C-alpha cells in the first residue's frame, strides 16, 4: 500500500502520543505535535486548492455583500399573567370531530397555554381570543403572532387598536421571535401522538418560574385526580 510521508509522520507521532479515549474508532488521531504542520499543509500546499493565508485575510477584509444583521430586540418581560400573549395556528392535522386546526395561545408570563380546536383557519381570530382569554383574564397589553393572513388584516389591527392592545408581527422567516409559542406547538405535537389535555400541560413546572402555569395564574395547583386533594382541617 502507498503510505504518504505525512501519514507516516502521524503514525510515528502517535506512538509517542497515543489517541485519546474519546477518539472515534476508525478515525485518524492527529497528535498535538503534528497539528500545526497539518494545518499548514492543508492551507499552504499548492495541491490543497486554498488561496493561502494572505488571500484569505484579504477576502475576509473586503466589504461584505450582504446587509449587516440587526441588533437583537428581546420581547419585554411581562409583569402579570395574560398581559403579553403569543398566538399561532397548527393546521392540516388529522381531523378529530371535524376540527383539523388548533389555535395555540400562550401567556408569556406564566407559560400557561390554551389549545382551541377549530374547524378551519378563521378570519375572526379576535372573536376566539375574546371568548377564551379576554372574558376570563381581561385585555392584554401585547399580542405577538406570525405573518399569517389572519394576523395582517386591517380588521385585526383596527380592532385591537381601538382596544389599546399592541399587535406585533414576528420577523419574516424567523419563528424564534415567537419562540415560546413555537415551543408549545412542539409540545402539542408530542401530546397528539398519545393524548392531549390542556390541564395536564398547565400542571407542568416551568424552569423559568419554578412554578406551574396554574400556580402562576390561580395561586394554587388544582388537583388533577381525586387522590391528589389534600384533606382539610377547616371545621364545617
C-alpha positions as CSV (number, residue, x, y, z in Angstrom):
1,X,0.0,0.0,0.0
2,X,1.0,3.6,-0.6
3,X,1.9,5.5,2.6
4,X,2.4,9.2,2.3
5,X,5.2,10.9,4.3
6,X,2.7,12.8,6.3
7,X,0.7,9.7,7.2
8,X,4.0,8.0,8.3
9,X,4.9,11.0,10.4
10,X,1.5,10.9,12.1
11,X,1.9,7.2,12.8
12,X,5.3,7.7,14.4
13,X,4.0,10.6,16.5
14,X,1.0,8.5,17.6
15,X,3.4,6.0,19.1
16,X,4.7,8.8,21.4
17,X,1.3,10.3,22.0
18,X,-1.5,7.7,21.9
19,X,-5.0,8.6,20.8
20,X,-7.4,9.9,23.4
21,X,-10.1,7.5,24.7
22,X,-12.9,9.7,23.2
23,X,-11.4,9.5,19.7
24,X,-13.9,7.7,17.4
25,X,-12.9,4.2,16.3
26,X,-11.6,4.1,12.8
27,X,-10.6,7.8,12.8
28,X,-7.0,9.0,12.5
29,X,-5.9,10.8,15.6
30,X,-3.6,13.8,15.0
31,X,-1.2,14.3,17.9
32,X,-0.7,17.9,19.2
33,X,2.9,17.9,17.9
34,X,1.5,17.5,14.3
35,X,-1.5,19.8,14.4
36,X,0.4,22.9,13.3
37,X,2.1,21.1,10.5
38,X,-1.2,19.5,9.3
39,X,-2.9,22.9,9.2
40,X,0.0,24.5,7.3
41,X,-0.1,21.7,4.8
42,X,-3.9,22.0,4.3
43,X,-3.8,25.7,3.8
44,X,-0.5,26.4,2.0
45,X,0.1,23.3,-0.1
46,X,-0.4,24.1,-3.9
47,X,-2.5,20.9,-4.2
48,X,-4.9,21.9,-1.5
49,X,-6.8,24.4,-3.7
50,X,-7.0,27.0,-0.9
51,X,-5.9,30.6,-1.7
52,X,-3.4,30.8,1.2
53,X,-3.4,32.9,4.4
54,X,-2.8,36.3,2.8
55,X,-5.5,36.0,0.2
56,X,-7.9,34.5,2.8
57,X,-7.3,37.5,5.1
58,X,-7.8,39.8,2.1
59,X,-11.1,38.3,1.2
60,X,-12.3,38.5,4.8
61,X,-11.4,42.2,5.0
62,X,-13.4,43.1,1.8
63,X,-16.8,44.7,2.1
64,X,-19.5,42.1,2.7
65,X,-22.1,41.5,0.0
66,X,-24.9,41.1,2.5
67,X,-26.7,43.6,4.7
68,X,-25.5,43.8,8.3
69,X,-27.5,41.9,10.8
70,X,-29.8,43.9,13.0
71,X,-29.5,44.1,16.8
72,X,-31.3,41.6,19.0
73,X,-34.5,43.1,20.4
74,X,-35.8,40.9,23.1
75,X,-39.5,40.8,23.9
76,X,-40.5,42.7,27.1
77,X,-40.8,40.8,30.3
78,X,-44.4,40.7,31.4
79,X,-45.4,41.9,34.9
80,X,-48.6,39.9,35.3
81,X,-50.3,36.8,33.9
82,X,-52.0,37.1,30.5
83,X,-50.7,40.6,29.8
84,X,-48.5,39.5,26.9
85,X,-49.7,36.8,24.6
86,X,-48.2,34.7,21.8
87,X,-50.7,33.2,19.3
88,X,-50.3,30.9,16.3
89,X,-52.1,28.2,14.4
90,X,-51.4,24.5,13.9
91,X,-53.1,23.5,10.6
92,X,-53.6,20.4,8.5
93,X,-53.9,18.0,11.4
94,X,-55.8,14.7,11.2
95,X,-59.4,15.8,11.7
96,X,-61.0,15.0,15.1
97,X,-64.7,15.7,15.4
98,X,-64.4,17.9,12.3
99,X,-61.6,20.1,13.8
100,X,-58.3,19.9,11.7
101,X,-56.8,23.1,13.2
102,X,-55.7,24.2,16.7
103,X,-55.3,27.8,17.8
104,X,-52.4,28.0,20.3
105,X,-52.5,30.9,22.8
106,X,-49.5,31.3,25.2
107,X,-49.2,33.6,28.2
108,X,-45.5,34.7,28.2
109,X,-45.6,35.4,32.0
110,X,-46.9,32.1,33.4
111,X,-46.2,29.9,30.3
112,X,-49.9,28.9,30.6
113,X,-51.4,28.0,27.3
114,X,-54.8,27.4,25.6
115,X,-55.4,24.9,22.8
116,X,-58.6,25.8,20.9
117,X,-59.8,23.3,18.3
118,X,-61.2,24.8,15.2
119,X,-62.9,23.7,12.0
120,X,-60.6,25.9,9.9
121,X,-58.3,28.9,9.9
122,X,-60.9,31.5,10.9
123,X,-60.5,35.1,9.9
124,X,-62.4,36.1,13.1
125,X,-59.4,35.1,15.3
126,X,-60.2,38.1,17.6
127,X,-63.5,36.5,18.5
128,X,-61.7,33.3,19.6
129,X,-59.3,35.3,21.7
130,X,-62.2,37.2,23.3
131,X,-64.2,34.1,24.1
132,X,-61.3,32.0,25.5
133,X,-59.0,34.7,27.0
134,X,-60.3,38.2,27.3
135,X,-63.5,37.4,29.1
136,X,-61.6,35.4,31.8
137,X,-58.3,37.4,32.2
138,X,-59.0,40.9,30.8
139,X,-57.4,42.6,27.8
140,X,-53.7,42.0,27.2
141,X,-51.1,44.7,26.6
142,X,-49.4,43.0,23.6
143,X,-50.0,40.1,21.2
144,X,-47.2,38.6,19.1
145,X,-48.1,36.5,16.1
146,X,-46.6,35.4,12.8
147,X,-47.4,36.9,9.4
148,X,-50.4,34.7,8.6
149,X,-53.4,36.3,6.8
150,X,-55.4,36.2,10.0
151,X,-52.9,38.5,11.7
152,X,-52.1,41.0,9.0
153,X,-55.6,42.0,8.0
154,X,-56.7,45.6,8.5
155,X,-59.7,44.4,10.6
156,X,-57.5,42.6,13.0
157,X,-55.2,45.6,13.5
158,X,-58.0,48.2,13.7
159,X,-59.9,46.1,16.2
160,X,-57.0,45.9,18.7
161,X,-56.1,49.5,18.1
162,X,-59.5,50.5,19.4
163,X,-58.9,48.3,22.4
164,X,-55.5,49.8,23.1
165,X,-53.7,46.4,22.5
166,X,-50.3,46.4,20.8
167,X,-50.2,43.9,17.9
168,X,-46.7,42.9,16.8
169,X,-45.7,40.5,14.0
170,X,-42.7,38.2,14.2
171,X,-39.8,38.8,11.8
172,X,-40.1,37.2,8.4
173,X,-38.6,33.7,8.2
174,X,-37.6,34.0,11.9
175,X,-40.0,31.9,14.0
176,X,-37.7,32.4,17.0
177,X,-39.4,35.8,17.6
178,X,-42.4,34.0,18.9
179,X,-40.3,31.2,20.3
180,X,-42.5,30.3,23.3
181,X,-45.5,29.7,21.2
182,X,-43.4,27.6,18.7
183,X,-42.2,25.5,21.7
184,X,-45.7,24.9,22.9
185,X,-46.7,23.8,19.4
186,X,-43.9,21.2,19.5
187,X,-45.2,20.0,22.9
188,X,-48.7,19.9,21.4
189,X,-47.4,17.7,18.6
190,X,-46.0,15.3,21.1
191,X,-49.3,15.2,23.0
192,X,-51.3,14.5,19.9
193,X,-49.4,11.3,19.3
194,X,-50.9,9.9,22.5
195,X,-53.3,12.1,24.4
196,X,-53.7,15.8,24.8
197,X,-55.2,17.5,27.8
198,X,-54.8,21.2,28.4
199,X,-54.9,20.9,32.2
200,X,-52.0,18.4,32.2
201,X,-49.9,20.8,30.2
202,X,-50.6,23.7,32.6
203,X,-49.7,21.5,35.5
204,X,-46.0,21.1,34.4
205,X,-43.4,23.0,36.4
206,X,-41.6,25.7,34.3
207,X,-37.9,26.2,34.6
208,X,-38.1,30.0,34.2
209,X,-40.6,30.5,37.1
210,X,-40.1,27.4,39.2
211,X,-44.0,27.1,39.3
212,X,-46.7,25.5,37.2
213,X,-48.8,27.8,35.0
214,X,-51.8,27.1,37.2
215,X,-49.8,28.3,40.3
216,X,-48.8,31.5,38.5
217,X,-52.3,32.4,37.3
218,X,-54.5,30.9,40.0
219,X,-52.1,31.0,43.0
220,X,-52.6,27.2,43.6
221,X,-52.4,23.9,41.9
222,X,-55.7,22.3,41.1
223,X,-55.7,18.6,41.7
224,X,-55.9,16.5,38.5
225,X,-57.1,13.4,40.3
226,X,-59.3,12.9,43.4
227,X,-56.4,11.3,45.4
228,X,-54.3,14.5,44.9
229,X,-56.7,16.6,47.0
230,X,-55.2,17.2,50.5
231,X,-57.6,16.7,53.5
232,X,-58.9,19.9,55.0
233,X,-59.0,20.6,58.8
234,X,-61.4,23.5,58.5
235,X,-64.5,22.8,60.5
236,X,-67.8,22.7,58.7
